[in-house]
């Protein structure tokens, strides 16, 4: 498949930016494994959060301000963990979709190839370092 002047492999293609079909299959296995791991972690965190809330509901009688504050902090930490896991799971899922579409490895901002070193460290990366820095500067 030709995307922005670069040959990019989807399912069954033989090469893309110097990557073989075997390399793409390895990437798929890594991303799928990461997605499944994050999915399990997320489901476990949801179950744990549900148990925490049920205990909190049944154990609220007689709480003083310190108890209420501790429970609020625990609830906030659990909610933050859920959001983080969901975000990371969504990133892995998006990377798998990009792999299927044949756009994996190209920056969503400038369409240039994402350096292999960046993808090795962060396989779900969707932007090159320059575009990521620009996004972060705009967000702050």
Backbone as a ProteinNet text record, in pm:
[ID]
protein_1_A
[PRIMARY]
XXXXXXXXXXXXXXXXXXXXXXXXXXXXXXXXXXXXXXXXXXXXXXXXXXXXXXXXXXXXXXXXXXXXXXXXXXXXXXXXXXXXXXXXXXXXXXXXXXXXXXXXXXXXXXXXXXXXXXXXXXXXXXXXXXXXXXXXXXXX
[TERTIARY]
84.7	0	89.1	51.7	128.3	60.2	132.5	79.5	176.7	132.8	217.2	353.8	353.8	477.9	566.2	526.4	607.1	531.7	604.1	542.2	525.5	402.7	372	299.7	338.5	278.6	158.6	55.6	-57.4	-49.9	-161	-160.2	-120.4	-26.3	11.9	112	146.7	242.8	384	475	606.5	706.2	705.3	800.7	734.7	791.5	745.9	857.9	903.1	1011.2	1124.3	1153.2	1261.9	1223.9	1098.2	1055.3	990.8	1022.6	967.2	832.3	763.1	634.6	654.9	768.8	798	814.8	881.4	899	763.8	677.4	544.8	465.6	484.5	415.4	469.1	598.9	657.3	599.5	587.7	528.9	385.9	311	171	162.7	250.9	251.1	282.3	379.5	415.3	298.1	238.7	127.4	6	-23.8	-138.4	-116.2	5.4	37.2	25	72.6	63.6	-82	-162.1	-304.4	-372.4	-345.5	-408.7	-364.4	-235.9	-185.4	-254.3	-263.5	-329.4	-478.5	-540.2	-682.3	-705.6	-619.1	-630.2	-609.3	-505.8	-479.6	-598.1	-655.7	-770.2	-889.4	-920	-1033.4	-1011.6	-888.6	-857.9	-874.6	-830	-841.9	-988	-1069.9	-1213.4	-1275.6	-1242.8	-1297.5	-1251.8	-1125.4	-1073.1	-1139.6	-1160.3	-1225.7	-1370.1	-1437.5	-1574.9	-1578.2	-1486	-1478.6	-1450.7	-1359.6	-1325.3	-1447.4	-1524.9	-1644.9	-1750.9	-1764.9	-1862.8	-1823.6	-1695.7	-1648.2	-1668	-1638.6	-1651.8	-1796.2	-1889.1	-2031.5	-2075.5	-2032	-2073.3	-1996.1	-1888.5	-1799.8	-1785.6	-1884.8	-1872.8	-1922.2	-1995.5	-2049.6	-1936.9	-1943.5	-1846.8	-1715.5	-1706.9	-1583.8	-1562.3	-1439.3	-1405.9	-1344.9	-1296.7	-1243.1	-1120.1	-1036.5	-916.7	-954.8	-1053.4	-1099.5	-1157.2	-1239.5	-1299.6	-1192.4	-1091.9	-983.1	-902.9	-876.4	-802.9	-881.1	-1010.6	-1093.9	-1101.6	-1108.2	-1110.7	-979.7	-867.8	-737	-727	-773.7	-772.3	-859.7	-975.8	-1069.5	-1007.7	-943.6	-878.7	-764.4	-685.5	-574.5	-627.3	-733.7	-792.4	-848.3	-913.3	-969	-857.2	-750.4	-636.4	-573.1	-559.3	-504.7	-593.8	-724.5	-817.3	-801.6	-793.6	-778.5	-647.5	-539.5	-409.1	-409.7	-463.1	-469.6	-556.8	-670.4	-759.3	-690.3	-618.2	-547.5	-439.7	-361.6	-255.2	-313.5	-423.8	-490	-541.3	-597.9	-648.3	-534.2	-418.6	-302.1	-256.9	-253	-212.5	-313.8	-441.5	-546.8	-535.1	-508.2	-491.9	-371.3	-262.8	-143.9	-175.4	-252.7	-292.9	-379.2	-468.9	-552	-465.8	-366.6	-277.1	-196.4	-158.3	-84.4	-172.5	-299.4	-392.6	-418.4	-422.8	-449.8	-327.3	-209.6	-87.4	-24	-68	-11.5	79.6	95.4	181.6	325.2	388.4	526.8	541.5	430.4	433	372.5	430.6	383.6	246	153.4	20.7	24.1	129.5	140	199.1	315.6	387.3	396.6	351.5	352.7	491.4	593.5	728.4	739.7	833.3	853.2	896.8	839.2	880.3	1007.7	1112.5	1236.7	1214.4	1281.6	1269.6	1302.2	1400.6	1438.9	1322.4	1245.2	1127.6	1022.9	1000.2	901.5	945.7	1076.8	1126.3	1098.3	1113.9	1091.1	941.7	867.6	725.3	650.8	618.2	557.3	424	357.4	229	244.5	368.1	391.8	321.2	256.9	187.6	247.8	345.2	409.4	560.7	628.6	774	803.7	927.8	966.6	934.4	963.1	937	789.5	701.7	558	506.6	560	522	559.6	678.7	722.4	633.9	595.5	507.7	373.3	316.8	188.5	198.6	308.7	325	340.3	410.2	425	291.7	210	77.6	-15.4	0.7	-85.6	-51.8	71.9	108.9	88.8
-116.9	0	122.9	225.7	349.2	453.7	504.5	607	722.6	838.8	958	932.5	860.1	836.3	726.4	667.2	560.8	429.5	324.1	192.7	144.6	109	65.2	-67.7	-159.8	-293.3	-300	-361.6	-399.7	-550.1	-615.1	-761.4	-821	-911.6	-985.3	-915.7	-790.8	-723.7	-771.3	-757.2	-815	-717	-590.3	-496.7	-361.9	-286.2	-151.3	-78.9	27.7	106.1	16	-87.3	-176.7	-287.1	-296.4	-400.3	-514.6	-634.6	-752.5	-788.1	-877.7	-926.4	-992.8	-1061	-1125.9	-1022.5	-910.5	-804.8	-744.3	-725.7	-673.7	-772	-899.2	-999.6	-997.7	-978.5	-965.4	-843.4	-733.1	-611.8	-639.4	-708.7	-741.2	-825.6	-924.5	-1011.5	-930.2	-841.4	-756.5	-667	-599.7	-509.7	-584.7	-700.3	-779.4	-827	-872.6	-915.4	-801.2	-683.7	-566	-528.6	-531.7	-499.8	-597	-725.9	-826.7	-811.1	-780.3	-757.4	-636.1	-527.6	-407.5	-430.3	-509.1	-540.3	-617.3	-715.5	-791.2	-699.5	-615.8	-522.8	-429.2	-381.2	-290.4	-360.9	-481.7	-556	-586.5	-620.4	-645.3	-517.3	-404.6	-277	-236.9	-263.4	-234.2	-318.1	-446.3	-534.5	-489.6	-454	-407.5	-276.1	-187.4	-59.7	-81.9	-176.8	-209.7	-264.1	-354.9	-408.4	-297.2	-207.9	-96.3	-9.5	18.1	101.5	30.1	-99.8	-174.5	-176.1	-195.6	-192.8	-53.8	46.8	184.9	218.9	171.4	197.8	133.6	9.8	-62.4	-24.6	51.6	79.4	228.5	308.5	453.1	505.2	425.2	471.6	500.5	615.1	650.3	704.5	731.8	786.2	929.4	960.1	1098.4	1160.7	1283.2	1352.5	1281.3	1228.2	1157.6	1032.6	957.3	837.4	875.9	979	1024.5	1069.8	1140.1	1186.2	1071.1	970.2	852.3	778.6	764.1	694.2	773.5	904.7	987.1	973.5	973.5	957.3	820.9	715.2	581	577.4	639	642.5	718.3	831.8	910.4	832.4	763	683.5	570.1	504.9	395.3	447.1	562.4	622.1	663	718	757.1	635.1	526.9	403.1	351.5	353.9	308.8	391.7	523.1	610.6	582.3	564.3	537.9	405.4	301.7	170.9	175.4	244.7	255.6	331.3	437.5	515.5	431.1	358	274.3	160.5	102.5	-3.8	52	171.3	235.7	265.1	306.9	331.9	204.2	94.1	-33.4	-76.6	-58	-92.6	-6.6	121.6	213.3	172.3	132.9	88.5	-36.2	-128.6	-248.4	-210.6	-114.7	-68.9	-6.7	72.5	135.5	29.3	-75.6	-184.7	-250.3	-275.2	-335.1	-243.2	-111.6	-14.5	13.1	-27.9	-3.4	131.2	198.9	329.8	323.7	207.2	193.8	229	306.8	345.7	479.9	538.4	672.3	768.6	886.9	988.7	1038.9	1047.3	1100.4	1250.7	1318.2	1462.2	1499.6	1445.2	1486	1375.1	1256.1	1139	1082.3	1136.9	1081.8	953.6	867.1	745.2	779.2	708.4	721.4	638.6	695.7	619.4	485.4	383.5	248.8	249.1	329.5	334.9	380	475.7	523.4	413.4	342.4	234.4	117.8	94.9	-11.9	20.7	147.9	191	203.3	256.2	281.3	233.9	103.6	47.8	112.4	177.9	241.2	385.1	430.2	568.6	596.2	712.2	751.4	876.8	935.9	1056.6	1046.1	1120.8	1131.2	1222.7	1227.5	1307	1455.2	1507	1649.1	1683.6	1604	1631.1	1615.2	1519.3	1499.8	1621.9	1676	1795.9	1915.6	1929.9	2040.1	2026.7	1905.8	1882.7	1916.9	1875.4	1900.9	2050	2121.4	2266.7	2336.1	2293.1	2353.9	2326.1	2207.2	2168.1	2242.5	2290.3	2356.6	2505.1
0	0	0	-74.5	-80.7	6.4	105.3	194.2	195.4	148.1	147.3	84.8	-24.2	-96.3	-39.3	73.3	133.9	123.2	95.6	91	233.5	267.9	403.6	396.1	481.2	478.2	569.1	520	602.4	616.8	643.3	653.4	519.5	524.2	404.4	314.5	339.9	254.9	290.7	195.3	220	280.3	239.2	297.3	319.5	411.6	438.9	508.9	445.4	503.6	550.6	471	505.5	601.6	640.2	734	656.4	697.2	631.6	692.1	625.9	678.3	814	830.8	959.4	1070.4	1036.9	1136.9	1176.3	1077.4	1108.3	1192.9	1168.5	1249.6	1392.8	1408.6	1542.8	1614.5	1541.6	1598.7	1641.9	1556.5	1588.3	1716.1	1727.3	1845.9	1971.2	1961.8	2076	2114.7	2015.8	2044.3	2097.6	2039.2	2085.1	2227.9	2256.9	2392.9	2491.2	2451.7	2538.2	2561	2454.6	2467.6	2564.4	2547.6	2633.8	2778.8	2800.3	2935.6	2999.7	2924.4	2976.4	2998.3	2911.4	2927.1	3056.8	3085.3	3211	3331.8	3325.2	3435	3457.3	3348	3358.1	3422.3	3375.4	3431.4	3579.5	3617.9	3759	3840.9	3786	3857	3871.9	3770.1	3779.9	3890.5	3894.4	3998.5	4136.2	4148.8	4277.6	4318.7	4224.4	4251.7	4297.1	4235.1	4274.1	4415.8	4447.5	4584.4	4685.3	4651.7	4739.2	4766.8	4665	4682.7	4765.8	4745.8	4825.2	4972.6	4999.9	5138.1	5196.1	5117.1	5162.4	5196.7	5116.6	5141.9	5272.6	5293.7	5413.4	5538.4	5523.8	5637.3	5663.7	5626.5	5639.9	5774.8	5846.3	5974.5	6072.6	6136	6237.5	6184.6	6055.5	5999	6046.7	6083.4	6113.2	5988	5997.3	5880.1	5823	5911.5	5863.5	5785.3	5835.2	5763.4	5627.7	5626.8	5500.7	5403	5453.8	5367.7	5311	5393.2	5345.5	5238.3	5261.1	5162.1	5031.7	5042.8	4922.3	4845.8	4916.8	4851.8	4782.9	4849.7	4789.2	4664.6	4672.8	4559.8	4442.1	4471.3	4365.9	4300.8	4381.8	4328.3	4239.6	4283.8	4205.7	4073	4077.9	3956.2	3860.3	3913.2	3831.2	3764.3	3839.5	3784.1	3670.7	3691.5	3586.9	3460.3	3475.8	3358.7	3285.9	3361.6	3301.3	3225.6	3287.4	3221.5	3096.4	3105.3	2990.3	2877	2909.8	2809.1	2741.3	2819.6	2763.6	2679.1	2723.6	2646.9	2514.2	2518.1	2396.8	2300.1	2351.8	2266.3	2196	2268.6	2208.3	2102.4	2131.1	2035.3	1909.1	1927.8	1813.6	1728.7	1793.4	1719.7	1637	1694.4	1618.8	1498.5	1515.8	1404.3	1294.8	1335.5	1238.3	1164.3	1234.6	1171	1064.9	1097.7	1002.5	882.4	907.3	800.7	714.5	764.3	689.1	719.1	825.2	858.9	980.8	1039.8	1157.2	1119.9	1205.4	1182.3	1115.9	1069.6	1013.3	1115	1126.1	1219	1175.6	1271.3	1241.2	1215.4	1260	1240.5	1106.2	1075.2	953.5	848.8	880.7	791.5	764.5	826.6	812.1	894.1	857.8	937	1079.9	1175.3	1315.1	1329.9	1390.9	1404.5	1475.7	1426.2	1481.3	1630.6	1670.1	1811.7	1898.9	1849.8	1925.6	1935.2	1825.8	1826.4	1913.8	1922.8	2009.7	2156.2	2192.2	2329.9	2358.8	2261.4	2279.1	2154.1	2145.9	2024.5	1985.5	2080	2050	2001.7	1981.7	1938.9	1806.7	1798.4	1675.5	1615.1	1685.5	1635.4	1648.9	1564.2	1577.3	1696.2	1736.1	1852.9	1830.1	1711	1683.9	1696.5	1637.5	1645.5	1788.1	1861.7	2001.1	2083.8	2061.5	2133.8	2101	1974.7	1935.8	2005.8	2009.8	2079.3	2226.3	2289.9	2431.9	2460.5	2373.1	2391.2	2377.8	2283.4	2263.4	2380.1	2441.3	2552.5	2681	2693.3	2819.7	2816.9
[MASK]
++++++++++++++++++++++++++++++++++++++++++++++++++++++++++++++++++++++++++++++++++++++++++++++++++++++++++++++++++++++++++++++++++++++++++++

